[in-house]
Amino acid sequence: MALEIRLVPLLSDNYGYLLHDEATGETAIVDPSEAAPVLDVLAETGYRLGHILNTHHHGDHIGGNEGLIEATGAVVAAPAADRHRIPTLGVGLAQDDIYSVGNARFRVIETPGHTSGHIALYSEADKALFSGDTLFSLGCGRLFEGTAAQMWRSFEALRALPDDTRVYSGHEYTEANCRFALSIEPENAELQQRAEEIRRLRAAGQPTIPSTIGVERATNPFLRSAEPAVQAAVGLSGEDPIAVFAELRRRKDSF
């Protein structure tokens, strides 16, 4: 791959992602919760940070912006809709905009639901999706500002990406999400296989990220709201997937 993607653990369970284009030397960080760990990685690698990419305005995704700007002069690219909530924003991003980090090109996909201005960043060439808090491995973000209908439409856009697209999400929530997913589809063989993989990774102290769109389509109950097995599990066979998703989210909120 021309684009190096390095996972940077932040806070207690956040992930930032350091992106480095080998051909040009340009470097970005996605969703820096805090500055110090990112600066440590920059010092270790010798990379120079030029871009800060935010998927949404929550503090655990933008908390490191100011410190990184002070240290590196990097430019913040973030949802244009959140300009009033991300004071460091330099470049506003909206649906289908293309943002470049060296030769790497990211298409903006607006994914409201968790927040009203949430975006995801997709690189077709690098088969990588940075989904923030919209799509987690085996889960999804809470509906803090959006509706179930908005989130389902966001999922439809992400579900349409190629199966081999790697999903880099904002948190290490996969173990808890897996317990909920198994409560919905205990007989799902692919989910059972993923659960065993998760147990091995976490026992070894390894991240469960990235997942892939293909794995999520097969195992993530929220993305599977149109599937008969999931609909039956929540007593909504044949109903609109939006209603099924809303019921899943309600159950997960109190799980």
C-alpha positions, -999 to 999 in steps of 0.1 A, spaced: 0 0 0 12 35 -8 -7 48 23 6 37 57 -21 35 83 -9 34 119 -34 29 148 -28 53 177 -44 43 210 -59 74 228 -76 80 261 -91 47 275 -107 32 243 -103 57 215 -83 51 183 -67 78 162 -52 69 128 -19 82 115 -19 83 77 14 86 59 18 88 21 51 72 13 55 89 -21 51 125 -9 58 123 28 25 139 37 10 128 70 -24 132 86 -41 121 118 -77 111 120 -97 120 152 -69 129 176 -85 128 211 -53 141 226 -21 155 213 7 139 233 4 103 220 3 116 184 34 137 190 52 107 204 45 87 172 55 116 151 88 118 170 93 81 167 87 80 129 101 114 120 69 122 101 57 158 98 20 163 104 3 184 79 -34 174 82 -59 168 110 -91 150 99 -121 151 122 -152 129 116 -174 149 141 -173 175 168 -172 154 200 -143 162 224 -129 127 223 -123 132 186 -111 168 184 -94 172 219 -59 171 205 -65 196 176 -52 227 193 -20 210 208 -12 195 174 -17 228 156 6 245 180 33 219 176 30 213 139 9 239 122 -13 212 107 -46 222 90 -79 208 103 -103 194 78 -137 185 94 -174 186 86 -185 219 72 -217 215 92 -198 216 124 -179 248 117 -196 264 147 -186 235 170 -150 229 158 -132 262 164 -100 250 148 -116 240 115 -97 252 85 -112 232 56 -150 224 57 -159 190 42 -193 180 27 -208 151 8 -186 138 -21 -158 163 -15 -124 149 -22 -96 155 4 -60 146 -5 -32 136 18 -3 134 -7 -15 109 -33 -42 94 -11 -76 107 -20 -105 105 5 -141 109 -6 -164 124 21 -196 105 29 -220 123 51 -232 99 78 -256 118 102 -272 99 131 -247 99 159 -243 136 154 -260 158 128 -228 167 110 -209 134 112 -188 123 81 -169 93 71 -138 93 49 -133 67 22 -103 59 1 -112 35 -27 -76 30 -38 -64 21 -3 -96 1 5 -100 21 38 -130 37 55 -126 59 86 -161 57 101 -157 76 134 -186 68 157 -211 59 130 -201 23 123 -182 2 149 -172 -34 145 -204 -52 154 -221 -20 165 -229 16 158 -229 49 176 -257 62 199 -283 85 183 -273 117 202 -285 142 176 -299 122 146 -328 98 140 -330 61 133 -340 70 97 -309 92 93 -286 65 107 -301 38 85 -295 59 54 -259 64 66 -256 27 69 -270 21 34 -242 43 20 -215 24 39 -230 -11 32 -227 -3 -5 -189 -1 -3 -169 -31 -15 -167 -60 10 -129 -58 12 -130 -22 25 -113 -21 58 -133 -3 85 -113 19 109 -137 30 137 -133 54 165 -133 31 195 -124 -3 208 -160 -14 216 -160 -47 198 -161 -71 228 -192 -55 243 -208 -51 208 -201 -88 202 -220 -98 234 -250 -79 222 -248 -92 186 -248 -128 199 -279 -120 220 -296 -112 187 -282 -139 164 -267 -167 185 -268 -191 156 -250 -169 131 -219 -190 123 -199 -161 109 -206 -141 141 -195 -171 162 -163 -172 142 -158 -135 147 -164 -138 184 -137 -164 187 -113 -141 168 -121 -112 191 -114 -133 222 -80 -143 208 -71 -107 198 -81 -92 232 -65 -119 252 -33 -111 234 -38 -73 240 -43 -67 203 -69 -43 187 -100 -58 169 -97 -30 144 -98 -29 114 -128 -50 104 -142 -51 69 -175 -41 53 -179 -77 43 -175 -90 79 -198 -63 92 -225 -71 66 -224 -107 78 -222 -101 116 -232 -66 126 -269 -67 137 -274 -30 130 -262 -33 94 -284 -64 92 -317 -47 101 -332 -58 67 -323 -95 73 -352 -118 81 -332 -135 110 -326 -102 127 -361 -89 121 -375 -121 136 -352 -119 166 -367 -86 176 -403 -95 168 -405 -73 137 -406 -97 108 -413 -79 75 -411 -45 90 -392 -15 77 -355 -18 84 -356 16 101 -380 3 127 -359 -28 132 -328 -6 136 -345 16 161 -355 -14 182 -320 -28 181 -306 6 192 -332 8 220 -322 -27 232 -284 -20 229 -288 13 249 -301 -8 279 -281 -40 273 
